[in-house]
């Protein structure tokens, strides 16, 4: 049984993590992190050392057919793409231990996320919601749990912010892409997280 359910916040800026408490993130912060990067943004980032020649690309799951729930679900493996082209936000979304049931403390964060995804700045974008876990439990259990948690977040956004299901994909990555590398069966709150990826228009 998993011993903790909170997912730790960490902002991703073009593939580089920047720790930030979830309560410190405003709707505008989320919008800024998820807005598509322009050519000038990428050039500026390269000059500032945010994008470095030779940086390893981040694998991006491909889309597969939507299941019966109507949610598009991303496959768990796909060719690598340039992380800078897909702005990513990693959030604290607390769930009940070992389940996909949202804790009451998750609602303020999801309300901010819903407002951000509903904003005119992001209205033309599609998103992938990725669930991640630590290494406690089997790979199969964690993949299933992380996918159910991603679907829970997607359903909350659809129900409460009228975000169309076809704008959101979900994927459970289990412990395959940890934020912090640990041995097996290691409780690590930083690895229990949900990432939101802007996959474009």
C-alpha positions in Angstrom: 0.0 0.0 0.0 1.3 3.4 -0.9 2.1 5.5 2.2 1.7 9.0 0.9 -0.6 10.6 -1.7 0.5 14.2 -2.2 2.3 14.9 -5.5 5.1 17.4 -5.2 5.2 20.6 -7.3 8.0 21.3 -9.6 7.9 23.7 -12.6 9.6 22.6 -15.8 11.2 25.3 -17.8 12.2 23.9 -21.2 13.1 20.6 -19.6 14.9 22.0 -16.5 13.1 21.6 -13.2 12.5 24.6 -11.0 11.1 23.8 -7.6 8.1 25.9 -6.6 5.4 25.3 -4.0 2.0 24.8 -5.6 0.5 27.5 -3.4 2.9 30.0 -4.9 1.7 29.4 -8.4 -0.9 31.8 -9.7 -3.2 31.3 -12.8 -0.9 33.7 -14.7 2.2 31.7 -13.6 0.6 28.6 -15.1 -0.4 30.4 -18.3 3.2 31.7 -18.7 4.6 28.2 -18.3 2.2 26.5 -20.7 2.1 29.2 -23.5 3.7 27.9 -26.7 7.2 29.3 -27.2 7.8 31.6 -30.2 10.9 31.5 -32.3 12.2 34.6 -30.6 11.6 32.9 -27.2 13.6 29.9 -28.2 16.4 32.0 -29.6 16.5 34.1 -26.4 16.5 31.0 -24.3 19.4 29.5 -26.3 21.4 32.7 -25.7 20.6 32.6 -22.0 21.7 29.0 -21.7 18.2 27.6 -21.2 18.4 25.6 -24.4 21.8 24.1 -24.9 23.2 22.4 -27.9 23.4 18.7 -27.2 20.7 18.6 -24.5 18.9 15.3 -24.5 15.4 15.5 -26.0 12.5 14.3 -23.9 10.4 11.4 -25.1 6.9 12.4 -26.0 4.1 9.8 -25.9 2.0 9.5 -29.1 -1.7 9.5 -29.2 -3.8 6.4 -29.5 -7.5 5.9 -30.0 -9.8 7.2 -27.2 -11.2 4.6 -24.9 -14.9 4.2 -24.0 -14.7 7.1 -21.5 -14.2 9.5 -24.4 -10.7 10.6 -23.1 -7.9 10.5 -25.6 -5.1 8.5 -24.0 -1.4 8.8 -24.9 0.7 5.8 -25.6 3.6 5.2 -23.3 6.4 5.3 -25.8 7.1 7.4 -28.9 9.9 9.1 -30.8 11.7 11.9 -28.8 10.9 15.5 -29.6 12.3 18.9 -28.6 11.1 19.6 -25.0 11.4 23.3 -25.6 8.6 23.0 -28.2 6.2 21.6 -25.5 5.9 23.7 -22.5 5.4 21.6 -19.3 4.0 22.3 -15.9 4.3 19.8 -13.0 1.8 20.2 -10.2 0.9 19.1 -6.7 -2.4 17.3 -6.9 -3.1 15.3 -3.7 -5.0 12.0 -4.0 -6.1 9.6 -1.4 -3.4 7.0 -0.7 -3.2 4.3 -3.3 -6.3 5.6 -5.2 -7.4 8.1 -7.8 -9.8 10.0 -5.5 -8.9 13.7 -5.2 -8.3 15.0 -1.7 -10.0 18.3 -0.8 -6.7 20.0 -0.8 -6.3 19.3 -4.5 -9.2 21.5 -5.5 -7.5 25.0 -5.2 -4.7 23.9 -7.6 -7.1 22.3 -10.1 -9.3 25.5 -10.1 -6.2 27.5 -11.0 -5.3 25.0 -13.7 -8.8 25.1 -15.1 -8.8 28.9 -15.2 -5.4 28.8 -17.0 -6.4 26.2 -19.6 -9.7 28.2 -20.2 -7.8 31.5 -20.8 -7.7 33.1 -24.2 -3.9 32.6 -24.2 -4.3 28.8 -24.2 -7.6 28.4 -25.9 -6.1 27.1 -29.1 -3.9 24.5 -27.4 -4.3 20.8 -26.7 -2.8 19.2 -23.6 -1.5 15.9 -22.4 -2.0 15.1 -18.7 0.7 12.7 -17.4 0.5 10.8 -14.2 3.7 9.9 -12.4 4.4 7.8 -9.3 7.3 6.8 -7.0 8.7 3.3 -7.1 6.6 1.8 -4.3 4.6 -1.2 -5.7 4.8 -3.0 -9.0 5.2 -1.4 -12.4 1.8 -2.5 -13.5 0.1 -1.2 -10.4 1.8 2.2 -10.7 1.0 2.6 -14.4 -2.6 1.9 -13.8 -2.8 4.2 -10.8 -1.0 7.0 -12.6 -3.3 6.8 -15.6 -6.4 6.8 -13.4 -5.1 9.9 -11.6 -4.5 11.6 -14.9 -8.0 10.8 -16.0 -9.4 12.1 -12.8 -7.7 15.4 -13.4 -9.0 15.5 -17.0 -12.6 14.8 -15.9 -12.4 17.5 -13.3 -11.4 20.0 -15.9 -14.0 18.9 -18.4 -16.8 19.0 -15.8 -15.9 22.2 -14.0 -14.4 24.3 -16.7 -16.2 22.9 -19.9 -12.8 22.1 -21.5 -13.7 19.7 -24.4 -12.4 16.2 -24.0 -10.8 16.4 -27.4 -8.4 19.0 -26.1 -7.0 16.6 -23.5 -5.0 13.4 -23.7 -4.2 11.4 -20.6 -1.3 8.9 -20.0 -0.1 7.0 -17.0 3.7 6.7 -16.9 4.0 5.1 -13.5 7.6 5.3 -12.3 9.1 5.2 -15.8 10.1 8.9 -15.8 11.0 9.9 -12.3 11.9 13.4 -11.3 14.3 12.0 -8.8 16.1 8.6 -9.4 15.6 6.2 -6.5 16.0 2.5 -5.8 12.9 0.2 -6.0 10.2 0.5 -3.3 11.3 4.0 -2.3 8.7 6.5 -1.2 9.6 9.7 -2.9 7.0 12.5 -2.9 8.8 14.4 -5.7 8.1 11.5 -8.0 4.3 11.5 -7.2 3.2 14.3 -9.6 0.9 15.2 -12.5 2.5 17.0 -15.5 0.5 19.1 -17.9 2.1 19.3 -21.4 1.1 21.7 -24.1 1.1 19.6 -27.3 0.1 22.4 -29.6 -2.9 23.6 -31.5 
